Amino acid sequence: MRLYLKYLSIHIKSQMQYKVSFYLTVIGQFLTSFSAFLGIYFMMTRFNKVDNFSFSEVLLCFAAVLIAFSLAECFGRGFDAFSGMIGNGEFDRIMVRPRNEMFQVLASKLELSRIGRLVQAIIVFAYAIPASGVVWSADKIITLILMIISGVIVFSGLFVIYAALCFFTTEGLEFMNIFTDGGREFGRYPLSIYGEGILKFFTFVIPLALFQYYPFLYLIGRSDNTLYMLLPLIGFIFLIPCYAIWKIGVRHYKSTGS
Amino acid sequence: MKKYLSFFRIRLINGLQYRTAAYAGIATQFAWGFMEILMFNAFYNADAAAFPMEFSQLTSYIWLQQAFLALFMTWFLDDEIFSAISSGNIAYELSRPIDLYTMWFTKNLAIRLSKAALRCMPILIVAAFLPRPYGIVLPANFLVFSVFLITMLLALFTVVAFCMLIYIATFYMLSPLGIRTAALSLTEFLSGAIIPLPFLPDNVRKIVEFTPFASMQNLPLRIYSGNIAGSEMLWSISLQVFWLTMLVLIGKLWIKKALKKVVVQGG
C-alpha cells in the first residue's frame, strides 16, 4: 500500500508539470460526458417517465454509474492501456520484478484527467440527491456508497478481463467495449428498461445490475427488500473470475520479443 | 488528379486488410444498435404519443447509423496527420508537388470508406431479417433510395471537410487534445449521433438543423426512412451543398494561411 501511494504521488507530480494541458483535458472530459447528459435531459423532458422512473431518479442512477466508471478508469487505466504494454515489451520488465504483476500494472498509470467526468457526476448528484425525493436516512446513504464502491470494483474487473484477453490476442478486443463503455452509456438508465432478458444477463453474467439496478430500487423506495441494499457486496465476488482469467492469461503469456 | 486517385487506392486497399478487427467491430456495433433500440423502445412504451418519428423509422435510423458508423463519426481522425504536424514530418509532405488539402481529404475518404465497406453488409443483412418493427425496412421507392445514396456521399464529404478544419486547427495549438475532445463530443450531439435530432424540442431542433452538423448523418438517415421528404428534403439538400462548399472553402483558405506561418523546427 505504501508503495502504491508512492507511485500515485509520482503520477500526480508528473501530470501536474503540464498544468494548462492538464486543465484543458479535464475540461474536455467534462464536456465529453456532458453530451450524454444532454441526451438524457432532452429524452426525459420529452417523455417525463421511462419505465416509471422519473427524471431525477434517472439522474441519480446516471451519476452513480458515472462516478463509479470514472474512478475505475482513473485508477485502472493501466489495464485499459494494457495492449500497448504487451506490444512494446514493457510487461517483460514487469515480470522480472519481485512484485505482483497485477499490482504493477495497476500502479503503472493513473489518469487524473478523468476528474472532469467525476466533477460532472458530482454536480449531477448535487442536483439529484435533493430532487429525487429520497429521504436520506442512514441506510439509504450506505446503499448509495455501496453502489459506488461496488461499481468501481465491477468496472475495474471488466478492465482486468479486457487486459487479460490481450494475452491471447496482443491487441485490445473491441468487443469488450460493449461492457465497459457500453456499461457506462447504457447504465445511464436503470437496466430494467431494456427488458427482462438484458436485465438477467447483466445480473448473472456481467454483474452491472448488482450495483446499478437492485440497490437503486431500494434507494428510491421502490422495494423494501434489504437484500437489495446488500447486493452490491455480491458484486465484489466478480473479481474472483476476473483474477482467474488474468492468471490464465499470465501463464499463457509469450513475449512479443520487441 | 491521378496522383490523388492512387493515394485513395493505396489507403483503401490498406484499410481493407484489417478483417479480423472488422469482425469484432461488427459484433460490437450490432450489440450497440440492439441496446439503443431497446432503450428507445422503453421510451416508446412510456409515451407513444410523444415519440417524434415512427418506430420503424427510428430502427432504420439506428441500424444504418451502426452500419455506416465509420463514414460519420467525427471523432474518427487520422493520427498520422496529427503526428506529422507535431513532429515536423510535415516538412516532407510540403516538399512534394501535391496539394496538402486534397491529399489529406482523399486519404480520409479512403480510410472511412474501407472501414465502412468491411462492416456495413453483415449488419444490414442481419438487421433486415429482424422482425418488424425492430429491423430495418426497405426505403419507400427507388427514388428515395438514390437520394439517400447521394446525400450519404455528400454527408461523408461534409464530415471529412469538417475534420480537415480540426487538422488545420492543430497548427495553432500546442496541446489540442482537450479542446478537440470537447468540440467533437458536442459535434456528435449536434449531428444526431447520440439521439436523432427529431427528439430535441422543436425550437432547439430548428436551430440545430441550420448548422452544418445536421448535414452529416442526420440528413441521409432520415431521408432513407422517409422522415424527411418533399420540399423539406430539397431545402435540406441545398443547405447540405451550401455547408459542404463553405467548409471546403474555409479549409482551403485556412490551410494556405497556416502553411505560410508554419515554422518547422529542425531535428
Interface residues (C-beta under 8 A of the other chain):
Chain A: Y18 V20 S21 Y23 L24 T25 V26 I27 G28 Q29 F30 L31 T32 S33 F34 S35 A36 L38 G39 F42 M43 T45 R46 F47 N48 K49 V50 D51 E171 L173 E174 F175 N177 I178 G182 F186 Y189 I193 Y194 G195 I198
Chain B: A21 A24 G25 A27 T28 A31 W32 M35 L38 M39 N41 A42 F43 N45 A46 D47 A50 P52 S175 L177 G178 I179 R180 T181 A182 S185 L186 E188 F189 I194 I195 F199 L200 P201 V204
